[in-house]
Amino acid sequence: MINSLRTVTLLAAMTVSAPLLAQTFVYVSAADDGTIARYTLDARSGALQLLGHTEAGGKVMPMALSADHKTLYAAIRSKPLQLASWQIDSQSGELNHRRTVPAAASYPYISTDRQGRFLLGASYDGDVVQVYRLTASGTIATPPVGSYKTGHAAHSVIVDASGRHAYVGNLGTDRVLQLRLGADGTLSALGKGEVATAADNGPRHSVLSPDNRYLYNIGEMGGIITQFRRETSGELVKVAETPNAVAAQYHLQHGRERPPGYSDSTPRIWSADIQLTPDGRFLYVSERTSSTVSGYRVNQQDGKLTLIGSWPVEKQPRGMAISADGRWLVVSGEKSAVIGSYAIEARSGALQRVGEAPTGRDANWVTIVSY
């Protein structure tokens, strides 16, 4: 009896203490340094601690996690164009190089499906979306098994929870493409193949609500958040547009597409990233000219957005990520020497800066993983 009680007590103690053993790691790609900075994120305080830098072999930018969170992928956008993969050490956060393969295009955005079958890349320069098969061990197989011409300036691609539909933010055509993703990785038009945003909005990044009902896209040049409802077929229906939250306050003019060599001293809207908390209650977007992040409350019935507020963050914020528990937002700045961590207030969604850590030059993509 005593031994049984001791066993029950020990198991209970282990159950209570298990969450305290969880490790959360943050990875930030520094394009100009060609490295990925590794950090720990304290689950109780939001403090960041730099662990070190991993050489990526070139201008490293977008990153993505495998479905099982064991592998980190990144696109190298300097020549030779490449896709690299690392195995993540769940105890130390160390990145152990697995394989680097040739990339068929330069990708400013990569993503994976939840089923662990594919890695997808959107090419701004190549006007194309491509699909690579992932092996059973998580490495990238080449060449691509799927390809779809998008029109000018494809800027993102994400896959819905079912793994059957892909959505592309097409900056140069003011369209979000809606595509079928076949079991073999092929891409084809779904319905009309596209839906429009506001003129000159420049659709950039998108996120899907946790229940797969809504897609939100941020326009780089107009700063408008476009909300789409997903039909059972996967097709999109535009239901709302939320205007840029900071343009008036910071006297920002309408944005313009920024090709290589772009030069313009006029303060313009230049939105970058969009993120949604895992519970779907709060949405955040970054705006680079004002160096701000704006937050919105998401109505749980109809998905509509209500502005919470806007906060100054790292200079020229390029990337953001939210921790799995929904408590912390981490922001990188292309012109900032540090990354910042922000507490997300549980009831209001308001942000409070709680930590920072040094980072590399041209810090852009942020990825968070917890074990």
Helices and strands as residue ranges (DSSP letters): H 2-17, G 18-21, E 24-30, E 35-41, E 48-55, E 60-65, E 71-76, E 82-88, E 95-102, E 109-112, E 118-123, E 128-133, E 146-149, E 154-159, E 165-170, G 171-173, E 175-181, E 187-196, E 203-208, E 214-219, E 225-230, E 236-242, E 271-276, E 282-287, E 292-298, E 305-312, E 317-322, E 328-333, E 338-344, E 351-358, E 363-370
